[in-house]
C-alpha cells in the first residue's frame, strides 16, 4: 500500500481509543484479494473448481514446466473491468503485468505474475453505511490482476510439507483501499459492502470460508492530528468479524508498545481466530524486495474503450440502487432495505416473498423471523428449510384471516422442522383462526363471570384492558381473531 497518501479523514471522538497517555486514532487500509469468477485460471485453461482432489486442477503452465508460456484469460480481464465499473473507478486502457519475485514452495515459478505500476483499474470509491446511520466514503486506490499461489500443507506429516497447486494460477483481483478507515467497525462494514458489490456484479462469489475472498489488514495508530504511524499488515483474514477483531487487537497492541516507550516494527502478522490475537510472521517487505520487472512473456494489456462501454451496459442493479428502490417502491425503512439489498440472495428471496403482498410484513418476516431462525440453526439462506414461496404462503394465510400473528409463529416453527407448507400444517393441526363470534362471546362471558372485580377495575384503569385481551386469547387457545376479541370486549366491558 502506498505510504505517502493524502490524509482526508479524521476519526470521530467516539472512534478514538483511550490509552494511558491520552487518545489514539486508528488508521486502517485493506488489501482485499477477490478470486475472479471464471471457469479457467488467469494464464491457463486449468479448472478453478473448488474442492477438487489435491493437484487435480494443475496445467503445465501452473506447474511452471520448462517452455510453458502464459496466455491471458479474456474473461478474467472482463471481470476486473466490470468490478472497476461497479466501484465507479477509472479503467486504464493500458496496463501491464510484472513479475513479483519471491521464493516459496507453493510458488512453482519462483515469481508471481502481478501488476505493479500500471494496474488495470485506477481510483474509485465506496460509500459505506454504518450502524448509526452515518455514511462514510472509502477511497479505492487501485485494482490489479494477479495469479494466486498454491497451498502448503503442514499437518499431514511431522517431518514433511505437502504442496497442493490447485490454486496456483487462479485469477485474483487485489482491491486496495486508501487508509481512510478509522475503526474496527468501519473496516468490517467496508469489507461487507465490497463483498456485496462483487457478488452483485458476479465477479467474485465472496465465499470467504473457501478462501475466495480474504483481506490483508494494514493497521497503524497515531495521536490525533499527527502523521501516520508505522503500519503492520495482518495477512489473509477471512471474515468481516475477524477483520474487526484483528483491527481492535492490533491497534491496542501497538498503543501498548508506544506508551511503554517502544517503537513499532513494520512487519507482516497472522491473525489467530481462536484467540482473537495477532502474532509476528516476518518483517514486512517493500516493493524493492520483490524486484519487480515487466513480464517478458506477456505483452501490455490494451483495452478498446468500446469494450468497456459494452461491459458497462451489462452492469446489474447495484446494492445502493437496490436499497433506494426498496425504500421507494416497497416503503421499507432504510435499515431493512439495507439489510436486504446488501446481499444478492437475500434481496431476491425478499422480492419473491413480497410479490403481490404487504412488503413491510414480508420484510419483517424475512429479516426477523427467518433470518433469526436460520442464525440459531446455523444455516445459510440457501439452506433454509422454508422457501420464499412457502413463506409467502404463510403471509397469505395471515392476510386473509385464516390465522393470526401468534398462530403464524407457531406454524412457522413447524415449517422449519418439517419443511411442510403453511396451509398443510394449519389444516392438519386444526390451527385456523376462530372468527365465530358466538364462541368468542362465550369465552368472554365466562371470564366476566369469573372476574367481576376486574370488570369494574378496567373502567378505572384502561391499561387493564390488555389483561382481558390476553385472557380471552388464552381461553381460545390463541386462535381467536384479535380484532373481533377487541371489539367484543369493548362492547361487553363498556369501555371505549
Long-range contacts (C-beta under 8 A, 24 or more apart in sequence): 1-29, 1-31, 1-141, 1-176, 1-179, 1-218, 1-231, 2-141, 3-228, 5-141, 5-178, 5-179, 5-228, 7-179, 7-228, 8-139, 8-178, 8-180, 9-136, 9-180, 9-182, 10-182, 10-224, 10-225, 11-182, 11-183, 11-224, 12-182, 15-182, 15-183, 15-186, 16-224, 17-221, 17-251, 17-252, 17-255, 19-255, 19-256, 19-259, 20-259, 21-259, 22-223, 23-223, 23-224, 24-221, 24-222, 24-223, 24-224, 24-251, 24-255, 25-182, 25-221, 25-222, 25-223, 25-224, 26-182, 26-183, 26-184, 26-219, 26-220, 26-221, 26-247, 26-251, 27-179, 27-181, 27-182, 27-219, 27-220, 27-221, 27-222, 27-228, 27-229, 27-231, 28-179, 28-181, 28-182, 28-183, 28-184, 28-186, 28-187, 28-217, 28-218, 28-219, 28-247, 29-176, 29-177, 29-178, 29-179, 29-180, 29-181, 29-218, 29-231, 30-175, 30-176, 30-177, 30-181, 30-187, 30-190, 30-191, 30-215, 30-216, 30-217, 30-218, 30-243, 31-174, 31-175, 31-176, 31-177, 31-215, 31-216, 31-218, 31-233, 32-174, 32-175, 32-176, 32-177, 32-191, 32-194, 32-213, 32-214, 32-215, 32-216, 33-148, 33-172, 33-173, 33-174, 33-175, 33-213, 33-214, 33-215, 33-216, 34-83, 34-172, 34-173, 34-174, 34-175, 34-194, 34-198, 34-203, 34-204, 34-206, 34-212, 34-213, 35-148, 35-170, 35-171, 35-172, 35-204, 35-205, 35-211, 35-212, 35-213, 36-75, 36-76, 36-79, 36-80, 36-145, 36-170, 36-171, 36-172, 36-173, 36-203, 36-204, 37-79, 37-202, 37-203, 37-204, 37-205, 38-73, 38-75, 38-76, 38-79, 38-171, 39-75, 40-73, 40-75, 41-73, 41-147, 41-169, 41-170, 41-171, 42-70, 42-72, 42-73, 42-76, 42-113, 42-145, 42-146, 42-147, 42-169, 42-170, 42-171, 42-172, 43-70, 43-71, 43-72, 43-73, 43-113, 43-147, 43-169, 44-70, 44-71, 44-169, 46-169, 48-170, 48-171, 50-207, 50-210, 50-212, 52-166, 54-162, 54-164, 54-166, 55-164, 55-165, 55-166, 56-166, 57-166, 58-165, 58-166, 58-168, 59-169, 61-169, 62-108, 62-165, 62-168, 62-169, 63-108, 63-165, 63-168, 64-108, 64-109, 64-110, 69-297, 70-113, 70-295, 70-297, 70-298, 72-298, 72-301, 73-171, 76-145, 76-171, 77-120, 77-145, 77-301, 77-303, 78-311, 79-171, 79-173, 79-203, 79-204, 80-120, 80-121, 80-143, 80-145, 80-173, 80-203, 81-120, 81-121, 81-303, 81-307, 81-308, 81-311, 82-201, 82-202, 82-203, 82-311, 82-314, 82-315, 83-121, 83-143, 83-173, 83-175, 83-197, 83-198, 83-201, 83-203, 83-204, 84-120, 84-121, 84-122, 84-124, 84-143, 85-308, 85-311, 85-312, 85-315, 86-197, 86-198, 86-200, 86-201, 86-203, 86-315, 86-318, 87-121, 87-124, 87-125, 87-126, 87-140, 87-143, 87-175, 87-197, 88-124, 88-125, 89-121, 89-122, 89-123, 89-124, 89-125, 89-140, 89-143, 90-121, 90-122, 90-123, 90-124, 91-120, 91-121, 91-122, 91-303, 91-308, 92-118, 92-119, 92-120, 92-121, 92-122, 92-303, 93-302, 93-303, 93-304, 93-305, 93-308, 94-118, 94-300, 94-301, 94-302, 94-303, 95-119, 95-120, 95-144, 95-300, 95-301, 95-303, 96-294, 96-295, 96-298, 96-300, 96-301, 97-145, 97-294, 97-295, 97-298, 97-301, 98-292, 98-293, 98-294, 98-295, 99-292, 99-293, 99-294, 99-295, 100-146, 100-290, 100-292, 101-290, 101-291, 101-292, 102-285, 102-289, 102-290, 104-149, 104-152, 105-152, 105-161, 105-163, 106-149, 106-150, 106-151, 106-152, 106-163, 106-164, 106-165, 106-168, 107-149, 107-150, 107-168, 108-150, 108-165, 108-168, 112-146, 112-147, 112-149, 113-146, 113-147, 113-295, 113-298, 114-144, 114-145, 114-146, 114-147, 114-174, 115-144, 115-145, 115-146, 116-144, 116-287, 116-292, 117-292, 118-300, 119-143, 119-144, 119-145, 120-144, 120-145, 120-301, 120-303, 126-190, 126-193, 126-194, 126-197, 127-193, 127-320, 128-186, 128-189, 128-190, 128-193, 129-189, 129-193, 129-338, 130-185, 130-186, 130-189, 131-185, 131-189, 133-334, 136-180, 136-186, 137-180, 138-177, 138-178, 138-180, 138-181, 138-186, 138-190, 139-177, 139-178, 139-180, 140-175, 140-176, 140-177, 140-178, 141-176, 141-177, 141-178, 142-176, 143-173, 143-174, 143-175, 143-176, 144-173, 144-174, 144-176, 145-171, 145-172, 145-173, 145-174, 146-171, 146-172, 146-174, 147-171, 147-172, 148-172, 167-211, 173-203, 173-204, 179-218, 179-220, 179-228, 179-231, 183-247, 184-243, 184-244, 184-245, 184-247, 184-248, 184-251, 185-244, 187-217, 187-243, 187-244, 187-247, 188-240, 188-241, 188-243, 188-244, 189-240, 191-215, 191-240, 191-243, 192-240, 192-342, 193-319, 193-342, 195-240, 196-319, 196-342, 196-343, 196-344, 197-318, 197-319, 199-343, 199-344, 200-316, 200-317, 200-318, 200-319, 200-322, 200-344, 201-315, 201-316, 201-318, 202-316, 208-238, 208-239, 209-238, 209-239, 211-238, 213-238, 214-238, 215-243, 217-243, 217-246, 217-247, 217-250, 217-271, 219-246, 219-247, 219-250, 219-251, 219-254, 220-254, 220-264, 221-251, 221-254, 221-255, 221-258, 229-254, 229-258, 229-264, 230-263, 230-264, 230-265, 230-266, 231-264, 231-266, 232-264, 232-265, 232-266, 232-267, 232-268, 232-269, 232-278, 232-284, 233-267, 233-268, 233-269, 233-284, 234-268, 234-269, 234-270, 234-271, 234-278, 235-268, 235-269, 235-270, 235-271, 235-281, 236-270, 236-271, 237-271, 242-271, 242-273, 245-271, 245-273, 245-276, 246-271, 246-278, 249-276, 249-277, 249-278, 250-278, 253-278, 322-347, 326-350, 330-354, 330-359, 330-360, 330-363, 331-359, 331-360, 332-359, 332-360, 332-363, 336-363, 336-364, 336-367, 339-367, 340-366, 340-367, 343-381, 345-381, 345-382, 346-381, 349-381, 349-388, 350-388, 352-388, 352-389, 352-392, 353-388, 353-391, 353-392, 353-395, 355-392, 357-392, 357-395, 357-396, 357-399, 358-395, 358-399, 361-395, 361-398, 361-399, 362-391, 362-392, 362-395, 365-391, 365-394, 365-395, 365-412, 366-391, 369-409, 369-412, 373-412, 373-416, 377-416, 385-415, 385-416, 385-417, 385-419, 386-412, 386-415, 386-416, 386-419, 390-415, 390-421, 390-422, 393-421, 393-422, 393-423, 394-422, 397-422, 397-423, 397-426, 401-433, 401-435, 401-481, 402-426, 402-432, 402-433, 403-431, 403-432, 403-433, 404-433, 404-478, 404-479, 404-480, 404-481, 404-482, 405-482, 406-473, 406-478, 407-431, 407-433, 407-478, 407-479, 410-478, 431-479, 432-479, 433-479, 433-480, 433-481, 434-476, 434-479, 434-480, 434-481, 435-481, 435-484, 437-484, 437-488, 439-476, 439-480, 440-472, 440-476, 440-480, 440-481, 440-484, 440-485, 440-488, 441-488, 441-492, 443-472, 443-475, 443-476, 443-480, 444-468, 444-472, 444-485, 444-488, 444-489, 444-492, 445-492, 446-475, 447-471, 447-472, 447-475, 448-492, 448-493, 455-493, 458-493, 458-495, 459-493, 459-494, 459-495, 462-495, 465-489, 465-490, 465-493, 465-495, 468-493
